[in-house]
Amino acid sequence: MQERSEQRFYSKLKDTFVGEKIKGDSGYVNLMNLRQTYFEKIEPYIREKVNKKISSDGVREELYDKLYTFFDAYLNETGTVFFANTQIHKNLYERVYSDRDDVSLFWKTKNLYYVKSEALYDDLETEIDGITFKFDASSIKHAKGNEKKQLEFHLAGVKDSTVTFKPRYAEQNSYDRIKQYLGGKFTTTALQNYLYDNFPNIQHPNIKTVTNELDHELFTKTDFKSIISVREINDAVGTVAVEFAPYKIEHIIKYFEEKE
């Protein structure tokens, strides 16, 4: 049976380098999945190395206690080396002045480095007044760098008493690649009209249309322009996804009213 300090250390180690399992469409998600795979391979190696240093049960408990204290105090939730949980009495600040030197600027995180952090979203399902609301987080494309983006909730499905939303960060439609695929010299307005008139039957191998099983014909051409999502997918063939996904409150309300 593992001692308490040993259990705490490996639990802290996993929380630091793996954390919660997340979904989404971005390099950040791929990185986190790689970290999970790496941790599964490196944990047995760490256990083996630590066990070689242990000569008695007393030393075992003391060693794991020190390991846990270090990870708890000096690494933050992203795995960054940081004075994350250190008390004032530990006196980690640099000396501000001496008898010979003038006062100099100093800071607690000197010589450390920064790792971006952001909110992580997972699937959610809840029921209100007999209606089930599902939130599918698999389409979230995580922000790059320090981008500040607004989260939108796109209507992705209505079936029986279940309503499904896809949370996404807001981003502008990208029309350059789809204009190239369709061959015509479209203005943006002309392209939007073309998409409305031909959606979802747009004939091109690199254009993927997604209806979300919603009836787009309930909306006028003017409404359609602000509802349709045109996203370039960074895959091997350069796919463009054209998706019908209302996210504004007035459009979602209109959809339910028209469907009654």
C-alpha positions in Angstrom: 0.0 0.0 0.0 1.4 3.4 -1.0 2.2 5.9 1.8 0.3 9.2 1.9 3.3 11.3 0.7 3.9 9.0 -2.3 0.2 9.1 -3.3 0.2 12.9 -3.0 3.4 13.3 -5.1 2.2 11.2 -8.1 -1.2 12.8 -7.9 0.4 16.3 -8.0 2.7 15.3 -10.8 -0.2 14.1 -12.9 -2.3 17.2 -12.2 0.7 19.4 -13.2 1.7 17.7 -16.4 -1.6 16.2 -17.6 -4.5 18.0 -15.8 -8.1 17.5 -17.1 -8.8 15.8 -20.4 -9.9 18.4 -22.9 -11.5 18.4 -26.3 -11.2 20.8 -29.2 -9.6 21.5 -32.6 -6.2 23.1 -32.2 -2.5 22.5 -31.8 -2.9 23.2 -28.0 -5.3 20.2 -27.7 -2.8 18.0 -29.6 0.0 19.1 -27.3 -2.1 18.2 -24.2 -2.8 14.8 -25.7 0.9 14.3 -26.3 1.6 15.3 -22.7 -0.8 12.6 -21.5 0.9 10.0 -23.7 4.3 11.1 -22.5 3.3 11.0 -18.8 2.1 7.5 -19.2 5.5 6.5 -20.4 7.6 8.6 -18.1 5.8 7.8 -14.8 7.2 4.2 -14.5 10.7 5.6 -15.2 10.3 8.2 -12.4 9.1 5.5 -10.0 12.1 3.3 -10.8 14.6 6.1 -10.3 13.0 7.2 -7.0 12.8 3.7 -5.6 16.6 3.2 -6.3 17.2 6.1 -3.9 15.2 4.7 -1.1 17.0 2.6 1.5 14.3 2.4 4.2 10.6 3.2 4.8 11.5 6.3 6.8 13.6 7.7 3.9 10.8 6.7 1.5 8.3 8.9 3.3 10.7 11.8 3.7 11.8 11.7 0.1 8.3 11.7 -1.3 7.3 14.4 1.1 10.1 16.7 -0.2 9.2 15.9 -3.8 5.6 16.8 -3.2 6.5 20.0 -1.3 8.7 21.1 -4.3 6.1 20.5 -6.9 3.4 22.1 -4.9 5.4 25.2 -4.1 7.4 25.9 -7.3 5.3 24.8 -10.2 2.0 26.4 -11.1 -1.1 24.7 -12.7 0.4 24.9 -16.2 3.7 23.2 -15.1 5.6 26.4 -15.3 8.5 26.9 -12.8 7.0 29.6 -10.6 6.8 30.6 -7.0 3.2 29.4 -7.0 2.5 28.5 -3.4 5.2 29.9 -1.2 4.7 31.7 2.1 6.3 35.1 3.0 8.3 33.6 5.8 10.3 31.5 3.3 12.0 34.8 2.2 12.3 34.1 -1.5 12.8 37.7 -2.5 16.1 39.0 -3.5 18.0 41.5 -1.4 16.7 45.0 -2.2 19.8 46.9 -1.1 23.1 46.6 0.6 25.5 48.9 2.5 27.3 49.7 -0.8 24.6 49.5 -3.5 21.6 51.7 -4.2 18.1 50.3 -4.1 17.4 48.3 -7.3 14.3 47.0 -8.9 13.5 43.4 -8.3 10.6 41.0 -8.8 9.6 37.6 -7.5 9.5 35.9 -10.9 12.9 37.0 -12.2 14.6 34.5 -14.5 11.5 32.5 -14.8 9.5 31.9 -18.0 5.8 32.3 -19.0 3.5 29.6 -20.4 0.1 30.7 -21.7 -2.9 29.5 -19.9 -6.6 29.7 -20.8 -10.0 28.3 -19.8 -10.5 24.7 -20.7 -14.0 23.5 -21.7 -15.6 20.1 -21.5 -18.9 18.6 -22.7 -21.9 19.5 -20.5 -25.5 18.2 -20.4 -28.3 19.6 -18.3 -32.1 19.4 -18.2 -34.5 22.4 -17.7 -38.3 22.0 -17.7 -38.1 18.6 -19.5 -35.7 19.9 -22.2 -32.2 18.5 -22.4 -29.4 21.0 -23.3 -26.2 19.6 -24.6 -23.0 21.5 -25.0 -20.4 19.8 -27.4 -17.0 21.3 -26.7 -15.2 19.3 -29.4 -15.3 22.2 -31.9 -13.5 24.8 -29.7 -10.3 26.0 -31.4 -8.1 27.3 -28.6 -6.7 30.8 -28.8 -3.3 31.6 -30.1 -0.8 33.4 -27.9 -2.6 36.0 -25.8 -5.7 36.4 -28.0 -8.8 37.6 -26.2 -11.8 36.0 -27.9 -15.4 36.0 -27.1 -17.1 32.6 -26.7 -20.2 31.9 -28.9 -22.8 29.2 -28.6 -23.8 27.9 -32.0 -27.0 26.0 -32.4 -26.0 22.6 -33.7 -29.1 20.4 -33.4 -32.7 20.1 -32.3 -34.2 16.7 -32.0 -37.3 15.8 -29.9 -36.7 17.4 -26.5 -32.9 17.8 -26.9 -31.1 21.0 -28.0 -27.4 20.8 -28.8 -25.0 23.7 -28.9 -21.3 23.9 -30.0 -19.3 26.5 -28.0 -16.7 28.2 -30.2 -14.5 31.2 -30.0 -15.7 34.0 -32.3 -13.9 34.4 -35.6 -14.6 36.1 -38.9 -15.5 34.1 -42.0 -12.6 33.4 -44.3 -13.7 33.6 -48.0 -10.4 33.6 -50.0 -10.0 29.9 -50.4 -13.6 29.1 -51.2 -13.6 31.8 -53.8 -10.6 30.1 -55.4 -12.3 26.7 -55.3 -15.5 28.0 -56.9 -13.5 29.6 -59.7 -15.8 32.6 -60.3 -14.7 36.2 -59.5 -17.1 36.6 -56.6 -17.4 39.6 -54.5 -18.1 38.7 -50.8 -21.7 39.6 -51.2 -22.1 37.6 -54.4 -20.4 34.6 -52.7 -22.8 34.9 -49.7 -25.8 34.9 -52.1 -24.3 31.9 -54.0 -23.9 29.9 -50.7 -27.5 30.7 -49.8 -28.9 29.6 -53.2 -26.9 26.4 -53.3 -26.5 25.4 -49.7 -25.9 22.5 -48.8 -25.4 21.1 -52.3 -22.1 22.9 -53.2 -20.2 20.7 -55.6 -16.5 20.7 -54.8 -14.4 18.0 -53.2 -12.6 20.4 -50.9 -15.8 22.1 -49.7 -17.6 20.4 -46.8 -21.1 21.6 -45.9 -22.5 21.0 -42.4 -26.3 21.5 -41.9 -26.4 20.3 -38.3 -29.7 18.9 -39.3 -31.2 22.4 -39.2 -33.6 23.9 -41.7 -31.7 26.9 -43.2 -34.7 27.8 -45.4 -36.5 29.2 -42.4 -34.2 32.3 -42.7 -34.1 35.0 -45.3 -31.0 35.5 -47.5 -30.1 38.5 -45.3 -30.2 36.5 -42.1 -28.3 33.6 -43.7 -25.3 35.8 -44.4 -24.8 36.4 -40.6 -25.5 32.8 -39.7 -23.4 30.8 -42.1 -19.9 30.0 -40.9 -17.0 29.7 -43.4 -13.8 28.2 -41.9 -10.6 27.1 -43.5 -9.5 23.7 -42.1 -5.8 23.3 -41.9 -5.7 19.7 -43.2 -3.7 18.1 -46.0 -6.2 19.0 -48.8 -7.1 22.5 -47.6 -10.8 21.8 -46.8 -13.2 24.7 -46.3 -16.1 24.0 -43.9 -19.4 25.8 -44.7 -21.6 25.4 -41.7 -25.1 26.5 -40.8 -24.9 27.4 -37.2 -27.1 30.2 -35.6 -25.5 31.8 -32.6 -27.3 35.2 -32.1 -30.2 35.1 -29.6 -32.6 36.6 -32.1 -31.8 34.0 -34.7 -32.1 31.1 -32.3 -35.5 32.4 -31.0 -36.7 32.8 -34.6 -35.7 29.3 -35.5 -37.8 27.8 -32.7 -40.7 30.1 -33.5 -40.7 29.1 -37.2 -40.4 25.4 -36.4 -43.5 25.4 -34.2 
